[in-house]
Amino acid sequence: LLLAMVGFAMYSYILGSVMNIISDFDAPLTALRNKLETVHDYLGYIGAPAGIRKEILQYYKEVWKLTHSFDMDVDMEDLPAELQQKITFTINYGLVSKVSIFQTVKDDMLFIADIVSILRPKVCLPQQC
């Protein structure tokens, strides 16, 4: 009986150690999947077009291939300036195109892109707006 208990304890220890090694090996891939899922969800939330989504996700995959790590924030500041501009345009185009003084130029994407590039988010309380 004592021999069976020792054998069971050794088996449990070895199995636990193997499972720990496997989970540590999979941790970087889990981080990659989590990052891509978070970014994909964010891009869906802001309504980014499929082409931009694909380009940004590809960027993160390339960063992963080169470094096997990245910052887990969703702030998109780690994207190249061009992709940041595309996201900013996607977020703000609808807003700018609805402003009455821009109605005559809403189809001029270069002009709208210039306007969008100088917009800065500002949070205010309902009583302040």
HELIX and SHEET records of a PDB file:
HELIX    1   1 LEU A    2  ILE A   46  1                                  45    
HELIX    2   2 ALA A   50  THR A   67  1                                  18    
HELIX    3   3 ALA A   81  LYS A   98  1                                  18    
HELIX    4   4 SER A  100  VAL A  105  5                                   6    
HELIX    5   5 MET A  109  ILE A  118  1                                  10    
END                                                                             
